[in-house]
Amino acid sequence: MTVRHKAYKYRIYPNAKQIELLAKTFGCVRFVYNHLLAEKIEHYEKTKQTLKNTPAHLKKEYEWLREIDSMALCNAQMNLETAYSNFFRAQKSGQDVGFPKFRSKKNHRRTYTTNLINGNIRFVDGQRIRLPKLDEVDVVLHRPIPESHRMKSATVEQAPSGKYFVSVLCE
């Protein structure tokens, strides 16, 4: 039996404090991705072997990484692992897949993904969504998620227009 996934995208309205935390999270996710990619490149140039690194060691050196959702950092690391392994797999099969690129601060695509663990993502009163570290955020729930669907993760995005959205992935 194949598992089918479906995403539901909603507009969210964070308050000023939540907007500040979202900006920090977007920046920290980009920082972790770039830092881990630099470590991978340096290790590969020295040893010609791939490095399996995690963001855990960065929290000791950079205390400010503790302020944001740890699952967002883990997902950044998993995205990098996927890009890195896709590059080497494509090299072996002769396909043309580019090497993972560093993420730019000037890119208008600001997103992060967090996973559902012990009910940390849920809708409250049909007018708010509970997200890790952000607490409850106002949401326009124009299309309810059917009871038969099970939430898996949430991706928070800031569009170039400055509007915020959340995409809830369901199974």
Secondary structure, DSSP 4 states (H G I P E B T S, - for coil): -----EEEEEEEE--HHHHHHHHHHHHHHHHHHHHHHHHHHHHHHHHSS-----THHHHHH-GGGGGS-HHHHHHHHHHHHHHHHHHHHHHHHT---PPPPPPPTT-S-EEEEEE--TT-SEEETTTEEEETTTEEEEEE-SSPPPTT--EEEEEEEE-TTS-EEEEEEE-
